[in-house]
Amino acid sequence: MTEPGVNEPGVNDARTAELAANLAAVWLGIARACEKAGRDPASVTLVAVTKTWPADDVRRLAVLGVRDVAENRDQEASDKAQACSALGLRWHFVGQLQTNKVRSVARYADVVHAVDRERLIKALDRAAIDVGRQIRVLLQVSLEQGIAAPTRGGARPEEIADLADGVEAAPGLSLGGVMGVAPLGSDPDAAFARLHEVAEVLRAGHPGAMWISAGMSQDADQAIRHGATHVRIGSSLLGNRPPLR
Ligand SMILES: *Cc1c(COP(=O)(O)O)cnc(C)c1O
């Protein structure tokens, strides 16, 4: 992930200026959405989704004050986390995770967002214990209720309680809360309202499970309205990714 000839990106280069302007706009958007929702902006964490962008962009964002970064593919994430290990960032893995990748992900991920099955919980727990780390887990709730062909992963709301018990029983993991992705082509408001309900039920039994990871560039406002504590923002911060990703 290192570009030839670029070791330390200049804090004053054009890309840094572009990211600074985008970041200011994203923070302002979060602040406005919080104001409308009657929430404290400090209750929402910006997670910068840096997938497809180089490690130098991660460095630039770190210089600009971003502390949380997210990736969705293990190989790319692993390379970038290693290249940026001195920056003290919190690494979030937000993609669909296959059990054969957990050993790698456990080396760098602080938070894994899309956990939706018992087998994955067990594998992640073993991997975390092996590397001597504790990983925070968010249970992905499928928000595709009533949608004919679900594609975006996640457990059904009624499965969440059992999965939460599985995480609580895993010494290598801690239960952070829930995560959701609004279905394409439907109202994100309704989807995030459902996610909030599932989060409230979960919190009743697991007071530590306070996080709601919801909202991306296009629907962060609606997610904040429905209690998101972590918004995952890629394109409005870094620019449009090449198509196909
Ligand atoms: C890519 C991605 C995002 C960021 O999406 P943008 O629309 O670029 O903000 C958020 N969450 C997940 C799970 C992603 O894969």
The ligand as an SDF file (V2000), in Angstrom:
LIG
                    3D

 15 15  0  0  0  0  0  0  0  0999 V2000
  -18.0490    1.0390    2.0520 C   0  0  0  0  0  0  0  0  0  0  0  0
  -18.8210    0.9240    3.3010 C   0  0  0  0  0  0  0  0  0  0  0  0
  -19.2620    2.0710    3.9870 C   0  0  0  0  0  0  0  0  0  0  0  0
  -19.0300    3.4790    3.4880 C   0  0  0  0  0  0  0  0  0  0  0  0
  -19.9030    3.7590    2.4210 O   0  0  0  0  0  0  0  0  0  0  0  0
  -19.9680    5.2100    1.7560 P   0  0  0  0  0  0  0  0  0  0  0  0
  -21.2660    5.1890    1.0290 O   0  0  0  0  0  0  0  0  0  0  0  0
  -18.7980    5.3110    0.8520 O   0  0  0  0  0  0  0  0  0  0  0  0
  -19.9340    6.2100    2.8310 O   0  0  0  0  0  0  0  0  0  0  0  0
  -19.9460    1.8830    5.1770 C   0  0  0  0  0  0  0  0  0  0  0  0
  -20.1920    0.6520    5.6720 N   0  0  0  0  0  0  0  0  0  0  0  0
  -19.7890   -0.4670    5.0420 C   0  0  0  0  0  0  0  0  0  0  0  0
  -20.1100   -1.7870    5.6450 C   0  0  0  0  0  0  0  0  0  0  0  0
  -19.1010   -0.3660    3.8390 C   0  0  0  0  0  0  0  0  0  0  0  0
  -18.7170   -1.4870    3.2170 O   0  0  0  0  0  0  0  0  0  0  0  0
  1  2  1  0
  2  3  1  0
  2 14  2  0
  3  4  1  0
  3 10  2  0
  4  5  1  0
  5  6  1  0
  6  7  2  0
  6  8  1  0
  6  9  1  0
 10 11  1  0
 11 12  2  0
 12 13  1  0
 12 14  1  0
 14 15  1  0
M  END
$$$$
